[in-house]
Amino acid sequence: MTKQLFPCSLSARLILLLSIAIFSCEKSEKMPDPAMTKNVKTDANAFVVGQLLLQTTMPGFDITDIQYNANNSLKSYRTEGGAYVTTLTYAPDKVIYTTVYGGKKSSDIVYDLVNQYATRKVETFYTSGGNITDVIQTDYIYQAGKVVKEYYRENNLPDGHLVYYYDDQNVSSQERYDADGAIVNKVSYEYYMKHADKSAHFSQFNLKMDGKLFPPKTLNLVENKYLKKPAKNPVATHYTYLLNASGYPTSGSVTGPDPYNWTSNWQ
């Protein structure tokens, strides 16, 4: 399923960065009510940002030719050397990401919004002939203005859930569970407390360029990540950054099981 999150073959680097295991769900647990976001405050300046990201290889693959509308909302971007083009369409309560490859739609993502924040995401993948191959649904639960749980369904079958835990300002850990309620893995985070995460649309928790559709999960840049699976030793990943004069990361490195270097351009 990870391979389909972007319409191309992704490296293990993305898997490490996302720390994604197979999504499963407790069969007896009900899906969350999207109305739980009714107390999330609307951000009147949702698209007011400092510098805008133009391209990055931070997730371990390229996101290039990032375009914005006049109000700094995301307009479009390319992946896989420009072969895949994703264009955004905005409606009062929805945002749609449509990805085209070779002139044909390969996928679309529909976000349902309440007070400008996503309560549901539905990803649909297509063959070159236009037939649907996979449908993945994510429902988001909010508490105190933050995403605390995500519930997944694939082709209308329960496919797991994820729980976020926060300290004062950052996600401190997240846990994934299988269909029987057994934990699949736990990921813990440490941060550079003196370095703010100034990214708007893209971040280490928003690799789909959908950061403005959710409250921020972190205020600081990730320094270390520890992935722990049952009966396995923790796997550590370390992140370093080179910041420009305004504090935006222009390059860095990822060290761990699958190390690599990355760059980002801003304007």
N, C-alpha and C positions, 0 to 999 in steps of 0.2 A: 504494500500500500504506500510506503514511503516514496517509492519511485514515482508515483502518480501525483504527489503533492505539487511538483512542478512538472510540466509536460515534457520531461526529458529524463535521461539517466543521470542520477546524482551520485557523487562520490561518497565514500564513507565519512569524508570530512563533514558534510552536512548532517549525517546521522549523529556524529559525535557532538556537533554544536547544538543540535536540537535535543539530544538525549532522549530520543523517542524509542519506546519499545512498542510492541504490538498492542493496539488498543483493544480492551475487552471491557465488559460491564457487568455489574451485579444484576442478575436477572430479576430479582425481586424489587429493585429500586425504581421508583417512578422518575420519569423525565422531569427536569426542572420547569417551573412556570416562568416564561420570559417576563411576566409582569413584575417579577421580583426586582427588576431594575428601575421601578417607578420612582425610587428615591435617589437615584443617581443624578447628580447635578449636571445640567447642561453647560457645556463649555462654550461661551459665546464667542471666544477667540480660538476656536478649534484649529484653525489653519494658520495662526500667527506663529511664525518660527523665525529663528535667526538665519542660519545658513541652510541651504537646501542640498541634499545629496544628489550628485549627478551620475555617479557610478561607483560600484564597490565590488570587491571580490571577497569580502569578509566572511560570508557563509561557506566559502570553499568552492564557489562557482560564481560566474559573472552576472551582475545585474547592470545593464548599461542603458544609455540614451534615455535617462529618466526625465520625463517631461512633466510640467506643472501648469495648472490653470492660473488665471490672473490673481485668484485669491489664495494661491499657494497650495491648493488641494492637488492631490496626485492626479495626473492625466493619463500617463502611459509609461511603459518601460519595456526593455527587451532582455531576454535571457538566451543562454546557449549561443554565444557569438552573434546575437541579433536575430537568430532564426525564428524565435518565438516572440511574438509581439502581444503584450497585454494592455488592453485599453479599459478605462474605467467609465462607467455611466452612473450618474447620481440621480436619485429620486428622493422625495421627502423622507421616506422611511426605509430606503434600500440603497445599497451600493453594489454594483455588479462589475466583477472583473472578468473580461472576456479575453481568452488567449487564442491566437490564430497562428497556425503553422502552415506554410506553403499555400496561403490563401484560404485555408479551411479551419473552422473552429475545432480546436482540440480539447478545450475545457472552458467552463465558466464557474465562477464562484459568486453566489448571491448571499449578501449579508443583510439580515433584517435588523433594523435599528430602533432603539427606544432612547429618546433624549441624546441622539447622536452616537450612542454606543451600541455595539453589536450584541444581540441576544441569541441569534442563530446564524449559522453559516452552512450553506449547502453547496458542495462541490460536485459538479457533474463532468464526467470525462467521456469523450466521443472518439469513435473510429474515424478514419479519413472519409468514410462513406456517410458519416453523420449519425451512426447508431450509438446509443448510450452503452458504455462498457462498465461504468461504476458510478455510484452515487454515495457520497460521504457527508453525513450531517453532524454538526457540532452544536450543542446547546450550552449556553453560558449562564452560570449562576453568579450573582453579585451579592456582596455583603460589605457594608460600610464603604460603598463606592469602589470596590475592587472585585476583580474576577477571582472567585475562590474555588470554583469547580467547573470542569468541562465534561460533558457527556457526549459519547460518540455512538453513531449508528452507521453501518455500512450496508447498502442495499436493503434498508429497512430492518436490519437485524441489529440488536444491541452489540456494541463493539468497544466497550470499555469506558472508564472515566479517569480523570486526573484531578488531583487536589493540590491547590497552592497554599503555602504557609508564608506569612509575611512577618518581618520585624517592623520597626517603625516606618521604614520607607522603601524596602526592597523585598523581593521574593527571597526568603531564606532557604526554602526547600520546596520540592514538589514530589508527589507520589502517584504512581500509576498502579491500577488494580485490574485483575482479570475478571472474567465473567462470574467466577465463584467467590469473588471478594478477596482473593489472595493477592498480596503485593507483587508486582512485577519488578519494579525498581524504585529507588529513591535517589533524587538528585539534590545535592546541597550546594549552596553558592556562598562565596566570599567576594567582597567588593573593594575597589579603590575608593575609599570614602572621601578623598579629596578631589576626585574626578567625577564630574556630573555626566550622566548619559544625556546628551543634548539631541540625540536623534529624534526625529518626529515620526516619519512614516515607517522607517526601518530600524530595527534593533535586534539584539540577540534573541529576544522573545517574540519578534514579529518579522520573520524572514519572508513573509508573503507581502511585504510592503503595506501592511494593514495596521500599522501602529496607531494611526489617528482614529481608528474605530474602536479603541479600547482605552480605559484608563491606564496610565503608565504602570508597568509591573516593577520597574526599578527607577530610582533616581540617580544611581551611580553605575559606573562601568564594572562589569564582572572581572574579577581577578583570578579566582580559582573556581573550578567546578569538580564535584566528586560524585561519580556514578556508582551506586551500590546496588547489586543484585543479590537475591537470597543465596546464601552459601558461597558467595564469591567475595574476593577482596575488592575494596573500593578502587576505582580507576580515576586518576586525577588528570585534569586538563588545566593548563595555566595560560592566561592571556596577557599580552603586553600591548601597549599602544604608544604611538607617537602622535601628539596633539599639535594642531596649528595654534596660532596666536589667540584664537577665539575659543580654544578648548575642544574643538571637534577632531575626532581621530582620523588621521590621514593615512596611517599605515600601522602595522602591528604584526604579531606572530602568535601562533597557537602551538603550544608544546604539550605533548602527551602521546597517546597511542598512535595518532596520525597527525604529525606536526606539519605546519605550512605557514607561509607568510601571505599577507593580504594588503591591499591598498584601497583607499576611498578618495574620491574627489568631491569637493563642496563648492558652492558659490553663495 
